[in-house]
Amino acid sequence: MSQILLRPAADAVHGIPRQFADHVTECRLVRLEADGTHASGGLQVSPPDLSAHGAHPAHDDGVTGGGTREGATGGPAAKERVHLPGGPAAKELVHLSFDDAVFVTRWEQQDPTHYTVTGSWPAHTTHHVPGHGTHYEALTVAQTIRQASLLLAHTAFEAPLSHATLLHTFNYTLNRAAALDTEQATPLHIDVTATPTTVRNKRVTALHVTMTVTAAGPAAADGKVSGPVLATGETTFEWIPPAVYRRLRGAHHQPPSELPPLTPHLPPASVGRNRPDEVLLSPTGRPGEWQLRHPFDNTVFYDHGVDHVPGLVLIEAADQAVFTTTAPMAGTAGTCDCDPAAGSGYRPQPATTHTTFHRYAEFDAPVGITTERHTTSRTTTRTTVGHQNGEAVFTTTHTGPAA
């Protein structure tokens, strides 16, 4: 499994991981008062406000900045309005703190519900496994779907940056038959259908988004992208004003002042990772059961201070649970370079991942992770459930070929 994403960024303030600088200083990084976007794609931003007053925590999972003008109505905006010439979309639009974590670059509207988004994956995001096709860094795929959805929400549908994003479902399917040059960066062409599902006061406040992620090869005679399909994705989410979010979250509406202790980790290779700070599971001593751990210094998982466990962290935890319960195939090469015993065999990657979020995962109580396996003659399905305080937090279903 490629490790291209799992590298914490440099510390920001006196040796403190950057996403928790707000626990040390009185402001959340820089509070952006964004008035909109330039035609070239940059945010129209007034001078930074370093005051802590009025700044609200990030959600999503949220934004790193503070407020924006909220008077714009929902609905499609001008084509190609937000991108940075020669570089990625503004990181604030995809709720991230680091430019090099942004995969999407620009967007264009095709009709009232169809859009194209462009982007790029770093080299080694995928790799070829002889006899088993293309193996993906699933977290990169999920992050791409997330970013494309947020980019359109904030631009085409003018969701204010100050509003909190509530994620309901998140699904993707990987195409193992895609042939790619894994040593090079992969340019992306993403076809998106974004359908409003809720309108309040003539403003769109929720979307159902589906997309097809394609490697952007040369255009065919009809103008269509000719590269292979890499993945498809689907997600549903909404956004709500800060005051509504504070009422919804109550005492949990801000990042915790005291972070939970970092619990022991499974061996990194057993979950397809290289280092302890990439592991999201702690052992419990019971088969098929783990406890979620929080490596806060890994900025891939915790890009900025948050008041709850991010949705993509829960999906990655489910992926790791499935990896560690999947038996290696005898006589095949290892799944990833993290496995010191290459002869341990390839572990088949699930083709489809479906996740439903039931409630917030908080930091003040343990989150238990359990996985059950169901096999037919053709497929293997693993259902992973996260529980906290006796309630289901999320359910992820992985489906792949029968082992």
C-alpha positions as CSV (number, residue, x, y, z in Angstrom):
1,M,0.0,0.0,0.0
2,S,1.4,3.4,-1.0
3,Q,2.4,5.7,1.8
4,I,2.4,8.9,-0.3
5,L,-0.2,10.7,2.0
6,L,0.9,9.6,5.4
7,R,3.6,12.1,6.2
8,P,2.9,14.7,8.9
9,A,3.7,18.3,7.9
10,A,6.3,20.4,9.7
11,D,5.5,21.8,13.1
12,A,4.2,25.3,13.1
13,V,4.5,27.0,16.6
14,H,7.3,26.2,19.0
15,G,7.4,22.5,18.1
16,I,3.6,22.1,18.5
17,P,2.0,20.2,15.6
18,R,0.4,22.8,13.3
19,Q,-3.2,21.6,13.6
20,F,-3.0,22.2,17.4
21,A,-1.4,25.6,17.3
22,D,-4.8,27.0,18.2
23,H,-4.5,25.3,21.6
24,V,-1.3,27.3,22.2
25,T,-2.0,30.6,20.6
26,E,-5.2,32.6,20.9
27,C,-6.3,32.3,17.3
28,R,-7.0,29.4,14.9
29,L,-4.2,30.0,12.5
30,V,-5.4,33.0,10.5
31,R,-9.1,34.0,10.5
32,L,-10.0,34.6,6.9
33,E,-12.7,37.1,6.2
34,A,-13.4,35.9,2.7
35,D,-15.6,38.2,0.6
36,G,-15.8,35.8,-2.3
37,T,-13.4,34.7,-5.0
38,H,-11.4,36.3,-7.7
39,A,-12.2,35.4,-11.3
40,S,-8.8,33.7,-11.4
41,G,-9.8,31.5,-8.5
42,G,-8.1,33.0,-5.4
43,L,-10.1,33.9,-2.3
44,Q,-10.9,37.6,-2.0
45,V,-9.6,38.1,1.5
46,S,-9.3,41.1,3.7
47,P,-6.2,41.6,6.0
48,P,-5.8,38.7,8.5
49,D,-7.7,39.0,11.8
50,L,-5.6,37.4,14.5
51,S,-8.2,38.0,17.2
52,A,-9.6,34.9,18.8
53,H,-13.0,36.6,19.3
54,G,-15.7,35.3,17.1
55,A,-13.6,32.5,15.6
56,H,-15.3,29.1,15.5
57,P,-13.9,25.6,15.3
58,A,-13.5,23.7,12.1
59,H,-16.0,21.0,11.1
60,D,-16.5,18.6,8.2
61,D,-15.5,18.7,9.2
62,G,-15.3,22.4,8.7
63,V,-12.9,25.1,7.8
64,T,-9.6,26.4,9.2
65,G,-10.7,30.0,8.9
66,G,-13.5,32.0,10.5
67,G,-16.3,33.9,8.8
68,T,-17.4,34.7,5.3
69,R,-20.1,36.9,3.8
70,E,-23.3,34.8,4.1
71,G,-25.7,36.8,1.9
72,A,-25.1,35.0,-1.4
73,T,-27.9,32.9,-2.6
74,G,-27.4,29.2,-3.5
75,G,-27.2,28.1,-7.1
76,P,-24.6,27.7,-9.9
77,A,-22.1,30.4,-10.2
78,A,-19.8,31.5,-13.1
79,K,-17.7,28.8,-14.8
80,E,-14.2,28.1,-13.7
81,R,-14.5,30.7,-10.9
82,V,-12.2,29.1,-8.3
83,H,-8.8,27.8,-9.1
84,L,-5.2,29.0,-8.7
85,P,-3.4,29.4,-12.0
86,G,-0.9,26.7,-12.3
87,G,-1.7,25.2,-8.9
88,P,-4.4,23.7,-6.7
89,A,-7.7,25.2,-5.6
90,A,-7.5,27.4,-2.5
91,K,-7.0,25.1,0.4
92,E,-9.7,26.9,2.4
93,L,-12.3,25.8,-0.1
94,V,-11.6,22.2,0.7
95,H,-11.2,22.7,4.4
96,L,-7.5,22.0,4.6
97,S,-4.5,23.9,6.1
98,F,-1.7,22.8,3.7
99,D,-1.5,23.6,0.0
100,D,0.3,20.3,-0.8
101,A,-2.6,18.3,0.5
102,V,-5.0,19.7,-2.2
103,F,-5.6,17.5,-5.2
104,V,-8.2,19.4,-7.1
105,T,-7.3,22.4,-9.3
106,R,-10.3,23.9,-11.1
107,W,-13.9,23.3,-12.1
108,E,-16.3,24.1,-15.0
109,Q,-20.1,23.8,-15.2
110,Q,-21.6,21.8,-18.1
111,D,-25.3,22.2,-17.4
112,P,-27.5,22.9,-14.3
113,T,-26.3,19.7,-12.5
114,H,-23.2,18.5,-14.3
115,Y,-19.6,19.8,-13.7
116,T,-16.1,18.8,-14.5
117,V,-13.3,19.1,-11.9
118,T,-9.6,18.7,-12.7
119,G,-6.8,17.7,-10.4
120,S,-3.8,15.5,-9.9
121,W,-2.6,12.6,-7.8
122,P,1.1,12.4,-6.7
123,A,3.2,9.6,-8.1
124,H,2.9,6.2,-6.2
125,T,-0.7,6.8,-5.3
126,T,-1.4,3.5,-7.0
127,H,0.8,0.5,-7.8
128,H,0.5,-2.5,-9.9
129,V,0.2,-6.0,-8.3
130,P,1.0,-8.7,-10.8
131,G,-2.1,-10.9,-11.4
132,H,-4.3,-8.6,-9.3
133,G,-4.4,-5.3,-11.2
134,T,-4.1,-1.8,-9.7
135,H,-3.9,-1.3,-5.9
136,Y,-5.0,2.1,-4.7
137,E,-4.2,4.3,-1.8
138,A,-7.9,4.4,-0.8
139,L,-7.4,7.5,1.4
140,T,-6.2,9.4,-1.6
141,V,-9.4,8.4,-3.5
142,A,-11.6,9.4,-0.6
143,Q,-9.9,12.7,-0.2
144,T,-10.3,13.5,-3.9
145,I,-14.1,12.8,-3.7
146,R,-14.3,14.9,-0.6
147,Q,-12.4,17.8,-2.1
148,A,-14.3,17.9,-5.4
149,S,-17.6,17.9,-3.5
150,L,-16.5,20.7,-1.1
151,L,-15.1,22.8,-4.0
152,L,-18.4,22.7,-5.8
153,A,-20.4,23.3,-2.6
154,H,-18.5,26.5,-1.8
155,T,-18.3,27.8,-5.4
156,A,-21.1,26.6,-7.7
157,F,-23.6,26.5,-4.8
158,E,-22.0,29.3,-2.7
159,A,-22.1,27.5,0.7
160,P,-20.5,30.0,3.1
161,L,-17.1,29.1,4.4
162,S,-18.3,29.8,8.0
163,H,-21.0,27.1,7.8
164,A,-20.4,23.6,9.2
165,T,-20.5,20.7,6.8
166,L,-22.4,17.6,8.0
167,L,-21.4,14.4,6.2
168,H,-24.2,11.7,5.9
169,T,-22.9,9.1,3.5
170,F,-19.7,8.5,1.6
171,N,-19.1,5.7,-1.0
172,Y,-16.6,4.8,-3.6
173,T,-15.7,2.0,-6.0
174,L,-12.1,1.3,-7.2
175,N,-11.3,0.1,-10.7
176,R,-8.5,-2.5,-10.3
177,A,-8.4,-3.0,-14.1
178,A,-7.1,0.6,-14.7
179,A,-3.6,0.7,-16.1
180,L,-1.4,3.6,-14.9
181,D,2.2,4.7,-14.8
182,T,2.6,4.6,-11.0
183,E,5.9,6.3,-11.2
184,Q,4.4,9.6,-12.5
185,A,1.8,12.0,-11.2
186,T,-1.7,11.2,-12.5
187,P,-3.7,14.1,-14.0
188,L,-7.4,13.7,-13.2
189,H,-10.6,14.5,-15.0
190,I,-13.6,14.2,-12.7
191,D,-17.2,14.2,-14.0
192,V,-19.6,15.3,-11.3
193,T,-23.3,15.4,-10.9
194,A,-24.4,17.6,-8.0
195,T,-28.1,17.6,-7.2
196,P,-29.5,19.8,-4.5
197,T,-31.6,17.9,-1.9
198,T,-32.5,20.7,0.4
199,V,-33.3,24.4,-0.3
200,R,-34.0,26.8,2.5
201,N,-35.0,30.5,1.9
202,K,-34.1,30.0,-1.8
203,R,-30.6,28.8,-0.9
204,V,-29.3,25.3,-1.5
205,T,-28.1,23.8,1.8
206,A,-27.6,20.1,0.9
207,L,-26.3,18.1,-2.0
208,H,-26.3,14.6,-3.4
209,V,-23.0,14.2,-5.4
210,T,-21.9,11.4,-7.7
211,M,-18.7,11.4,-9.7
212,T,-16.4,9.4,-12.0
213,V,-12.7,9.9,-11.5
214,T,-10.7,9.4,-14.7
215,A,-7.0,9.5,-15.5
216,A,-6.9,12.5,-17.9
217,G,-5.3,11.1,-21.0
218,P,-5.3,12.9,-24.4
219,A,-8.7,14.1,-25.6
220,A,-10.4,11.9,-28.2
221,A,-11.9,13.3,-31.5
222,D,-15.2,14.0,-29.7
223,G,-13.4,16.0,-27.0
224,K,-14.0,13.4,-24.3
225,V,-11.2,12.3,-22.0
226,S,-9.7,9.0,-23.1
227,G,-7.9,7.9,-20.0
228,P,-9.1,4.9,-17.8
229,V,-11.7,5.3,-15.1
230,L,-10.0,5.0,-11.8
231,A,-12.9,5.3,-9.3
232,T,-16.5,6.3,-8.8
233,G,-17.8,8.1,-5.8
234,E,-21.0,9.2,-4.1
235,T,-21.7,11.3,-1.1
236,T,-24.5,13.2,0.6
237,F,-23.9,16.2,2.9
238,E,-25.4,19.5,4.1
239,W,-24.1,22.7,5.6
240,I,-25.6,24.7,8.5
241,P,-24.9,28.2,10.1
242,P,-22.5,28.5,13.0
243,A,-25.2,29.3,15.5
244,V,-27.2,26.2,14.5
245,Y,-24.1,24.1,14.7
246,R,-23.4,25.4,18.2
247,R,-26.9,24.5,19.4
248,L,-26.6,21.0,17.7
249,R,-23.2,20.2,19.3
250,G,-23.7,21.8,22.7
251,A,-20.7,21.3,25.0
252,H,-18.8,19.6,22.2
253,H,-18.9,22.5,19.7
254,Q,-15.2,23.4,20.1
255,P,-12.0,21.3,19.9
256,P,-11.2,19.7,23.3
257,S,-8.9,21.6,25.6
258,E,-7.4,18.3,26.7
259,L,-6.6,15.7,24.1
260,P,-7.2,12.1,24.8
261,P,-4.1,10.0,25.5
262,L,-2.6,8.1,22.6
263,T,-3.4,4.4,23.1
264,P,-1.1,1.5,22.0
265,H,-1.0,0.7,18.3
266,L,-1.3,-2.5,16.2
267,P,1.9,-3.3,14.3
268,P,1.9,-0.9,11.4
269,A,2.5,-3.7,8.8
270,S,-0.6,-5.5,10.0
271,V,-2.8,-2.6,8.9
272,G,-0.8,-1.9,5.7
273,R,1.1,1.1,7.1
274,N,4.7,1.9,7.7
275,R,4.8,3.9,11.0
276,P,3.0,4.0,14.3
277,D,1.5,7.4,13.7
278,E,-0.3,6.0,10.7
279,V,-2.1,3.4,12.7
280,L,-5.7,4.1,13.9
281,L,-6.4,0.9,15.8
282,S,-5.4,-0.2,19.3
283,P,-5.6,-3.9,20.3
284,T,-8.3,-5.0,22.7
285,G,-7.4,-8.7,23.1
286,R,-10.7,-9.7,21.4
287,P,-10.7,-11.0,17.9
288,G,-12.3,-8.6,15.4
289,E,-12.5,-5.8,17.9
290,W,-10.3,-2.7,18.3
291,Q,-10.3,0.7,19.9
292,L,-9.9,3.8,17.8
293,R,-6.7,5.7,18.5
294,H,-5.9,9.4,17.7
295,P,-2.4,10.1,16.3
296,F,-3.0,13.9,16.4
297,D,0.5,14.7,15.1
298,N,-0.3,13.1,11.8
299,T,-1.7,16.0,9.7
300,V,-3.2,13.7,7.1
301,F,-5.7,12.6,9.7
302,Y,-5.9,15.8,11.8
303,D,-5.2,18.6,9.4
304,H,-6.5,21.2,11.9
305,G,-8.2,21.4,15.3
306,V,-11.6,19.7,15.2
307,D,-14.3,19.1,17.8
308,H,-15.0,15.5,16.7
309,V,-13.3,12.6,14.8
310,P,-13.3,13.5,11.1
311,G,-15.3,11.2,8.8
312,L,-12.3,10.2,6.7
313,V,-10.4,9.1,9.8
314,L,-13.3,6.7,10.6
315,I,-13.3,5.4,7.0
316,E,-9.5,4.8,7.2
317,A,-10.0,3.0,10.5
318,A,-12.5,0.7,8.9
319,D,-10.0,0.1,6.0
320,Q,-7.3,-0.8,8.5
321,A,-9.7,-3.2,10.3
322,V,-10.5,-4.9,7.0
323,F,-6.8,-5.1,6.0
324,T,-5.8,-6.8,9.3
325,T,-8.6,-9.4,9.0
326,T,-7.9,-10.2,5.3
327,A,-5.8,-13.3,4.9
328,P,-2.8,-13.0,2.6
329,M,-2.9,-15.1,-0.6
330,A,-0.3,-17.8,-0.7
331,G,2.3,-17.6,-3.5
332,T,1.8,-13.9,-4.2
333,A,3.9,-10.8,-3.5
334,G,3.1,-8.6,-0.6
335,T,0.5,-5.9,-0.8
336,C,2.7,-3.1,0.2
337,D,6.4,-2.2,0.9
338,C,5.5,-1.8,4.5
339,D,5.3,-5.5,5.0
340,P,8.9,-6.7,5.9
341,A,7.9,-10.2,5.0
342,A,7.2,-9.9,1.2
343,G,6.4,-13.6,1.1
344,S,3.4,-13.0,3.4
345,G,1.2,-12.6,0.2
346,Y,-1.1,-10.1,-1.4
347,R,-4.2,-9.1,0.6
348,P,-7.1,-8.4,-1.9
349,Q,-8.3,-4.8,-1.7
350,P,-12.1,-4.3,-1.4
351,A,-13.6,-2.9,-4.6
352,T,-16.4,-1.0,-3.0
353,T,-16.7,1.0,0.2
354,H,-20.0,2.3,1.6
355,T,-20.1,4.4,4.8
356,T,-23.1,5.8,6.7
357,F,-22.5,8.2,9.6
358,H,-25.0,7.9,12.4
359,R,-23.7,10.4,14.9
360,Y,-20.6,12.3,15.9
361,A,-17.6,10.4,17.3
362,E,-16.4,12.4,20.3
363,F,-12.9,12.6,21.8
364,D,-14.1,12.2,25.5
365,A,-15.0,8.5,25.3
366,P,-13.5,5.4,23.6
367,V,-14.7,4.4,20.1
368,G,-14.9,0.7,19.7
369,I,-14.4,-0.8,16.2
370,T,-15.8,-4.3,15.2
371,T,-15.7,-6.1,11.9
372,E,-17.8,-9.1,10.7
373,R,-17.2,-11.1,7.5
374,H,-19.8,-12.5,5.2
375,T,-18.8,-14.6,2.1
376,T,-20.6,-15.9,-0.9
377,S,-19.2,-17.8,-3.9
378,R,-18.2,-14.6,-5.6
379,T,-17.8,-11.8,-3.0
380,T,-16.6,-11.2,0.5
381,T,-18.3,-8.5,2.5
382,R,-17.0,-7.0,5.7
383,T,-19.2,-4.8,7.8
384,T,-17.3,-2.5,10.2
385,V,-19.2,-0.6,12.9
386,G,-17.9,2.0,15.3
387,H,-19.6,2.3,18.7
388,Q,-19.3,4.9,21.4
389,N,-21.2,4.9,24.7
390,G,-23.4,2.0,23.4
391,E,-24.5,3.8,20.2
392,A,-23.4,3.2,16.6
393,V,-21.4,6.0,15.3
394,F,-20.8,4.8,11.7
395,T,-21.1,1.7,9.6
396,T,-18.8,0.9,6.7
397,T,-19.3,-2.0,4.3
398,H,-16.4,-3.2,2.2
399,T,-17.2,-5.6,-0.7
400,G,-14.6,-7.4,-2.8
401,P,-13.9,-10.6,-4.6
402,A,-14.2,-13.8,-2.6
403,A,-10.9,-14.7,-1.0
